[in-house]
């Protein structure tokens, strides 16, 4: 059965994919839909949704909430993807080396991941961003630093299991080099769990980014959902829309990515599902 | 003959849509009398196990389901009884023993508790009486030190002891029918012989009807009263053991029996006294390392001071039971694992301690064929690439390597179209051919084959053995052939070395060793070969093509 048909069998995964597609479209079309800078004060402050030409209302300074959400989608997705890519790359390299060679290298890498994992990841991310200057770059670094250990442990487990399989031993007998065995023989066989974990990590990264922006540790030059919620927090009772709509945006995006991740899991590991 | 205790009429078990065939079990009828052993023989996928599961009401529903037919047992039709009644029958009146006793026993319960559970579910007995009964059962199956056995956990027992404990559980309620699903397949040959004689003795004692499922004609010859042969879900032949074994009527039975390797060693080839490979006092110890916190442990001496010599053009067999160190020795020879001590001389050069780069020129000369055709090919690589990779790594150009891969596919009897396919598209026997092609693509002089046929059905096994014999002659290969099966060793090897607990206890020309074994362990092994008194009749000289179409190499 083709990959797509197995994926499509999971209805909620399709729903997730649809939501995600809408979010991506909004992110791509943000400059067309809302050509103005989302930070600009464009009308009466605290306008309710639907009034004064504001689709989703305006905040305490008169900034358009809808414009913020559209431009924020861009930042959220960008940071989510970038941070995940860096974390997966780091995790695959270190986990792969640890799992393949074993011995003291394995011990070393695993003790390092444990060190990272003993610190609550969100607090660690706050610490890192606070040390560096808040910027997209530092947020990406902070999120990748707190999320690579999980990937490394996963990849290490897969490599440890696969390195003793007979097809890998057959490569040793031919005299194949380590790098080639790792990249061409073992890695393709553990891509599915990496893809699934990676897709779920995008959602976590978006959540961490929102949390950081909410606490005022976001990049001050770009709008983001977390920043919008943080800005609207004081007027939650008088102007509910300022917090609510960015919140829904986060909820839907994270949910959509999780659903897609589940769908990928079903499609890539069919045996796991039938059990 | 007395009235049958179990009678199966026209049983149909349906497979899910899109499966290879519509019925797993189709129009199967047979009767089992008390005090008889009926062997159901067939290759993998023939439906022999599913018939047993249908009797026990243990079909993996809803994918695989009962469709029609009757299973008559003491005036009842087991396909129509209530689940509660079925539970009472199961384990009480009909019980079952499985292939793998380690997974069939609960690892966190003592043996005594597990036997007690069976008795408690089926009879109201006081605690003391149940215990007495459990003790009696453990004595019955000849487990040593019964009191201690009742307190033991499954992991404290050996494989054979676990199977004895399973039999004790199965016999707890004096069942009328005992279903044994490949009960000795996971056991070593000497243990297998003991378990088989135990089953036969207990069956005599209790007048039990035994339905014995197996793929091994040797086992059939040892214990069967009657034999049913299954193919593609149907029974093709059912008759007394004597007639099925010695005068089979159905062509499929004939091809199966023809594929059973005989125990008479083949004539040794005249061999030049030209030593190609020499193993000198090689040792390998596993474990024994020092953990971060733990104290250093002794470790296991997997290979202990082994000496071997392989002459050019010769096939040297290494036989032994599981844990004897034969696979470790094979891996030492091809330098897949490092030896602790000793020399491995290839044409006089010691390669045991060579580094990676200096080992490379010898890699092509020493190649290996693995046991498990499903694990030994990368599932994500195309077959052509798997074969061509070796020559490419050793410096051939891509075009030369690809041409050689196609040539090798042809040599091992696969279609050239196999080149662009993935391993999962092939059956076990075909995959093993790919494994052989991969090894041959480097033009080796020595082929180390580690149990290359033990994961295959008997007719496919015969084909792969025939392939190995052919390429050995065509390419003038020398072979180290690891096997636990003395029948296979007799067919393939010029000389045989017997290993036990890491040591080579005896070696010599196959025929001489089989006739006049000197070491008691070798004699014990030879005496334990199932069906050693039965000599397969020469019903039909082995025909490769005929067997292939009959056995359906496509099922995989």
Interface residues (C-beta under 8 A of the other chain):
Chain A: X107 X165 X166 X167 X168 X169 X170 X171 X172 X173 X174 X175 X176 X177 X180 X184 X185 X188 X189
Chain B: X292 X331 X334 X335 X336 X356 X359 X360 X363 X364 X366 X367 X368 X370 X371 X372 X375 X376 X377 X378 X379 X380 X381 X386 X389 X390 X393 X394 X435 X438 X442
